Amino acid sequence: MTGPERPTPGLPEVCGHDELLARVRAAVQGARMPQSLLLYGPEGVGKRTVALWTAALLHCGAENPPCGTCRACRMAARLEHPDIHYHFPMSRPRKAGSRRKLREALETQRQQRLAALREDPDSPPEEDGVTGIYLGAVENLREQATRRPAMGRVAVFIVAEADRMVSQSASPEAANAFLKLLEEPPEFAYLILTTSRPAALLPTICSRTAHVRLAPLAETEVARHLEARRELSPERARAVARRADGSIGRALRILGGDGDEAGAAADRLLAAALRGDAALRYRVAGEFTASGARSVLAPALERLEERLRDLLCLAAGVPALARDPAALSRIPEDQVPQQDRVLEGFSVLERALDGAARNLNPQATVSVLMRDLSRAFAAG
């Protein structure tokens, strides 16, 4: 199958996923597009850009949509289309005294974030404390869905990180309120959810959406993107792509230097777990404050996951397959666990990643992680 034509400049640029885009285009043109779609896959593989590309596709009237030049496409590219509503996790406003004021404050915050994304699509969110998709935000979305489209024939609602309706304090109410919209969406409404953690969604939400998986990108696709869009040399692009594990988002964080501090934290976590020294484990856990699970702890745990992959390569006798040989070289040979022990470590780390995603206390999360990871490495 030949891939679709690349989106013209101005539209959200989708790196890879050509066959998927072709299927989505065929579904829209054949009037087979589900009203409720769940895009899932690893973080940073392009779920947001595919969702925005699909929204433009649904509004474009060209023969081979999305054309990128019509009014609808241009407005979609600028996140200004009145019938494309983009929602995402936000910080809970602190001074909203009533339910109405809370909804107003959440909508104001959403509009401010959209303005920042228009200036820089890669700009990180400014998280102030615990973030989530709260009941007030879902009520705003549902109210938007009661109004008929202002410009086109359909309205598209994109909900990024939809699992965050489940992981926060207001989650059951928010998720259940959203479920009502999924059960009986207006005939003109399309709902596109994205998540890196589909298992964290309510089963009832999963059962009412058509699932589309976005796989990690090929290393060559990431490298080509970095060469073309970030003007990297082929050698530098390949080096970053190898560490990015099929994720454009992760590659951009590496280039921005955000991964340096997280990588150093991951090295300390791994060293403490391998040494099995309880006092060292407590000191490492103490480096993390009681807040910032998603913004500080999660990146460190993601880098620790990369370290475990490389450690598995070393344990299996194939160190040449490691993505970050320099970090691997710092591990003493007598501390390398058996392969099955490293695999057990992945299960331990998965629980910690889930805790970070749910904004659990970072110190407590790391303390449990260090204890269990050390036990996993020492067992056998």
Summary of the structure (lengths in Angstrom):
residues: 380
radius of gyration: 21.9
end to end distance: 48.7
largest distance: 66.4
contacts: 1223
relative contact order: 0.10
helix: 57%
strand: 8%
